[in-house]
Amino acid sequence: MKKPIRLGLIGCGGIVQKTHARAYLALEETVKITVLADVVAENLQNVGDQFDVPAQNRYTDYREMLAKTEIDAVIIATPHSLHAEQVIESASAGVAIISEKPMATSLEEADKIMEAVNQNEVPYTVVHNYLYTAGMQAAIALLPEIGKTYYGRSTGMGLRSTDFTANHPNPAFAWRASKATGGGCISDTSYHEIYSVCTLVQSPVRYVEARVRTMVLDIDVDDFAMLLCEHENGAITTVSGAWSVPANDFGWCEVHAENGSLRVKHRYNVREALHRFTRAEGWKQLELPDLDDEGLKDSSGHGGYFTATFNALAAGKALPISAEKAYHNLAIIDAARRATTERRAIEI
């Protein structure tokens, strides 16, 4: 039996404690958390105690962690503005890298990441967890049956309270509402809707028209995003996201094709996440097979994503979400911001 992957965590905040941790615990034979780095002492204590990480392996400086410990991989779960620096340092240390989305805050940073990863020949991937929900995995398996796609749309609407500002006492809220730390609706939440609809349409985006704005909240980043995209296969998609619009459903994604349509609801009752349309039966909920307790709890898809990623690392295979896919998603976001300013379609 192979030894577990020795894993270091750079960033031990809310998403690690509330979401990632469950996946790590379910994969204890494949991966073992051996070292931690976080600037917040409480985060180090919470995660360190949960995974029995020795006190001497809990660092406030991730560079010191990389220099002093022997690990196989790191997971970076920090504010967006820190991703590029931390990925490049980790690549220089020669470890495999799993980064929370987005890969960076600009294409210039992303280019530097690609250079560092390629130069050091380390595996690198970005978390695209929505692709690993039970509903999305079943929808992907059905794509050959529905044929050529021509239209897709996705949405992620919700309301943030009016005190959702860069001065919020909760750090997780504060950095998301700040331009300086790479926050904003399109980067933080619409990011998921973009890669989801691109996956179902089965074609990269070629042109982007958009309006990305601050509409309601008193923040210096966008709280509203609306995209109209043309794909290389000719399909058209729309993506809408907001922190300032009430909605009954947190988010969903659908695709329409020559032989029918598929709709996936995100962060929803997992058993009822997938619906299919045919002319003969109209819209019909599809049963999702093989859902154990862990699968039913994995409404965000993180468990499925980490399982696929760590299994690929352990087997020495290509990671399921490539750097190129993450770069393309960031390029769409960059184009949407440019389209807003320049009021024209931007070619990817």
N, C-alpha and C positions, 0 to 999 in steps of 0.2 A: 504494500500500500504506500502511495506517495505521501510525502509530508505535506501538511497544509501550506498554502501560500502565506508567507509572512507579510502582514499588511500594516501599513502606517496610515494614520488619519491626520490630514492637515485640515483642521476645522472640525469642531465637535459640537456645533450648535444645535438648533432646534430640528433641522431636517435629519441630522444624524440620530439624535435621541428619539425622535418621534416616528421616523420612517425607515431610515437605513438600518438601524439596529436590529429590527425584526428580521431583515434579510440576512444579516451577518449571523444571527443566532441559528437560523434555519440552515446555514451552510457551514457549520462548525467543523465538519470533516474536510472541507475544501479550503477554507480560509481561516486564519487566526490573527486577530488584532494584537500586535505586539508592542506598538509604540503610538504615542499621540502627540499632537501639537495644537495648541490653542492659546490665544492671548487672554482668555477668560478662565480664571481659576475654577470657577464653579463648573464649567463645561468639562474641564479636565477631570475633575473629581467625579462627576456624574457618569461619564463614559468610562473612565478608568476603573471605577468600582464595578460597573456593570460587566465589564469584560476582563476583570482581574488583571489589569495592566499594572506592573510594579511601579511604585512611585518614581523610581529613577528613570523610568521610560516615559514620563509625562513631561513634555517640554512646552515652554512658552514661545520658543523660537523654532520655527520649522526647519531652518537651515541647520541649526545645531542637531536636530533630530536626524536629518539626512546624513550629516557628517559622522555622527557617533554610533549609529545603529546599523544593523544588517537586516534589510528588508527586501522583499521581492517586488512590492507594488505599493503605491499610495493612492488614496482617494482624497481629492481636493473638494471640500465643501465649504467654501468661504464666499464672501461678497464678490460679485462679478469682476470688479476692478482689480482684484488680487490674482485672478486665475492665470494670466499670462506670465507674470513674474514667478509664480509658484510652479507652474508647469515647466518653464524653462529651467529652473533650478533643479527640479526633480529629474528632468531629462538628463541634465549634466551629471546627476548622481547615478545614472544608469538603471533606474527602476521603471517598471511599467506604471502607467499613469491612467487613472480613471478620474475625470473631472466632471463636476456638476456643470450643468449648462448655464450660460452659453460658454463657448470655448474662450471668448475674450470680449472686450467691449468695442473693438474696432477691427477692421480687416488688417490694418497695419500690425496690430498686436498678434492677430491670427497668423500672419505671414511669418513672424518671428517664432511663434510656436511650431509651425510646420518645419521651419529650418532646424530648430533645436531637436525636435523629435526625429527627423530624418538623419541629421548628422550623428546623433547618438544611438540611432537604430533601436529605439525603445518602443514597445507597444503603447499606443495612446488611443483613448476613446473618450467620448462625452456622453453623459447620461441622457438618453432619449427614452425615458421610462414609459411614457404613454403607449409606445409601440408594443409593450409587453403586458398590457392588461389582457385578461382572458378574452374580452370582447374584440379587441384589436387583433390579437393573434388569430382568432377564428375568422375575422374579416379578411385578413391577409391571405389565409388559406383558401378563401372563396374567390379571390380576385380572378383566377383563370376562368372561372365559370361565368363571370359577368361580362367578359370581353372588353372591347376597347372603351376606354373612359373618355367622357367629353365634358363633365362638369363635377366639381367638388366644392364643398363649403364646410367651414368649421367655425365654431364660436366658443368663446370663454368669457361670459359676462358675469359681473358681480358688483357688489357695493362695498367699498372700503369706507370706514367711518371718517368723518371730517377731521379727526385728530391723527389721521394717517400721514404723518409728516416726518421730515428729516430730524425733528427734535423729539420724536416719540421715545419714551423711556425703554421700550423693548428694542434692542439692537436689530433684531430680525426685521422689524417694521421700518426702523429708521433708515437702514442702508437701501432698502428697496424703494424708498421715496426720495432718494438723493441721486442727482446726476453724477456727483463726484465718485460715487461707489458703483456706478453702472446700473442703477435701478431703472424703473420704468415699466409700464404695462407691457409693451411689445417684447422687451427682453426677458421679463420675468414670468409672464403667463402666456402671452400670445405665441411665444417661442414654441410651446407644445402644439398649439393648433397648426402652426406652419408645417412642422415636420410630419404631423399626423396626416394632413390632407395631401401633402406631397407623396407620402407613402401609398395612400389609397389610389391616387391618380396614376401612380407608377411612372412618373416622368418629372425631370427637373424643371424648375422655373426658368423661363427665359426673359420675360419682361415683368416689371412690377409698377403698378400705379397705386398710390396710397395717400392717406391722410393720417398722420400720427401727431396727436396734439394733447395739450393739457386743457381739459374742458371744464372741470368742476373743482377738483381738489387743489388745495393751496400747496403745491409741490413744484419743484423745478424740473420735473420729468413728466413724460406723457402719462395720462390716465385713460387714453382712448386710442385705439388703432383700427383702421379699416384698410384692408388690402384687396386689390384686384390683380390677379396674376395670370399670365399666359404661359403655358407649359410647352416644352419642346415638341410634345406629341399633338399640340393644337388644343388641348383641354384648357378650360378656364376655371379658376378657383377664386373663391372669396374667403377671407379670414377676417373675423371681427372679434375684437377683444376690448374690455373696458373694466376699470375699477370704479366706474361712476354710473353704471346702468343696472337696475334690478333685473333679475332673471330667475325663472323657475328651475332651470337646469344649469348646473355649474358649467358644463361644457360638453360639446358633442362634435362629431365629425362624420361627414357622409360623402359618398361618391355615387355618381350616376353613370351608367354605361349602357352599351347596346343591348345587353341581356338582363337589365335590372339594376337595382340600387342596393347599397348597404349603408346603414347608419350605426355608429358606435357612440354610446354615451360614456363619458369619462367620469370617474369618481362617483359612480352611481351604484345602485344595487347590482352587484356583479352578475347575478344570474339573469338579469333582464337588460344587459348592456347592449346586445346586438339585435338589430332588426334588419329584415331583408324585404325588398319590394320586387314583386313580379307582376306582370299584367294579369296573370291568371288568378293570383291570390291577394293582390294588394300588399300592404305592409303587414308583416308577420314577425313576431318575436321568435328568435331561434334559440333552442336549448344549447347551453354550453356544457360539453361533457367533461368528465374527469376533474371536477372542482372539489378539491379537499378543503379542509378548514383553512389551511394556509392560503390557498388560492382565493377563497372567498374574502379573506382579509386584505388581499393585495389589490385594493381598488386603484392604487396609483401606478401599479406596474413595476415598482422598484424591485420587488422580490424576483420577478421574472427576468428583469434586466440584469441584476447582479448574478443570478444563477447562470444565465447564458454567458455573461462576461467572464466570470471566474472559471467556469468550465472550459471556456476557450483558452484562457491563460494557462490553466493547468495542463491542457493538452498541447500547448504550443501552437495553437491555431490562430487565424486572423480574428480580431475582435469584431463582434457583430455590428457595432456602429463605428464606421470608419471616420477618420479625421476629415476626409473629403466631404462626407455627409454633414458633419457639424459645421464645416466651413461654408458649405452651400446655404445652410440655414441662417448663418450669420450674414452672408452676402445678401440674402433676401431682406433681412432686417435693415441692413445698411442702405439698400436700394429704396426701401419704404421711407426711410427718413429723408433721403435725397429727393424722392418723388414729391414729398410734402413741401420741401423748400423750393424745388425747381418747377413744380407743377407740370410735370411731364412723366411719361413712361421711362423707366430706367432699365437698361439692358443689363442682365447679370453676366 
